[in-house]
Amino acid sequence: MINIVTYDDKIVVSFQQDINFETSRIMEETIQSQPWDTSHLQIDLSAVRFIDSSGVRLLISWLYPLKDRVRIEMTGVSAPIKHILSICQLDQIVDIK
């Protein structure tokens, strides 16, 4: 569901499937079990084709507390997902590419 790779100066989190009601609970457990001790967090959404409100909630609850101490960027974001993240103002706290 989520692949997490730690490098010297950053953590790369790759979501391997859509983020929705069915998957977000398991993803949240994985996310909450990590210390997120890094200065740079890269989130790869290239495999995500759909995100619902529970997925948006997951991203906001995870990323908002990190925004002041970690540089956060999202890569591989499709146009529809980018639009949803923009509506929810996640683009205000995350660099979306």
N, C-alpha and C positions, 0 to 999 in steps of 0.2 A: 504493500500500500504506500509506504513512505520509505525512501532510501536516504540515509543520512551519512555523509562522508565528511570527516574533519581533516582539514589541511592545517598548515602552520598558522595562517592568519585568517582563515574563514571556515565556515561550516556551509556545506551545500546540502540542501534538502530538496529531494526530487519526489514529487507526488506522482505515483504510478497509475492513478485512476481518478475518476471524477470525485469531487468532494460534495457529498450530499448527505441526506438524513441517514442513509444506510451505512455510509463509510465514516462519517465524521466522528462518531463516538470512539471507534478504534484508533483513528488518526489522533484524536485528542489525547488518548492515553499515551501514545508514543511520544507526542510532543511534550506533554507534561513530565515525562520521565527524564527529559534532557536538561542539563544545567544551562545551556546556551551561553557559555563563557567564551565569547568571541567578540571581535570588533567589527566583523563583517559576516552577514548572513545572506546567502544567496538562495532563493527559492525558485526551483525549476518547475514551471507549470505546463511544460510542453505536452505532457500526456493527458492533461485535464481538458476535457471538451465541454463539461457542464459543472456548474456550481450553483447550489441552491442557498436559501437563507441560512440553513444550519452550517453550511460550508463557510459562508461569509462570517457568521458568528464565530466560528472556530478561528479563522484568520485574524479577526479583530481582537479576540480575547488573548490570542497568542502574541501578536505583533505589537499591539498598542503599548504594553508595559516595557517592551524592549526598545522602542523608538528613540529614546533619549540617550541610550548608551551603545547602541549597535547600528551600524550602517546596514540597512535592509534593502535588497533589490530583488525584484521578480523578473525572471527571464522566461522566454518561450510562451508568453501570454498571448492567446488568440484574441482577435478583435472582440468577439462576444463576451469573453471573460473580462477583458480590459474595460469594456463598457460597464459591466456590472460592478467591478471594483471602483470605477470612477463614480458611479451613482452613490455608492456606499462611502465615498470619500477616503478609501484606502490609499488612493494615489497621493493623498496629503501626507502620509507617513511612510510610504514605501516608494522607492524608485521603480516604476514599472517600465520594462523594456519589451 
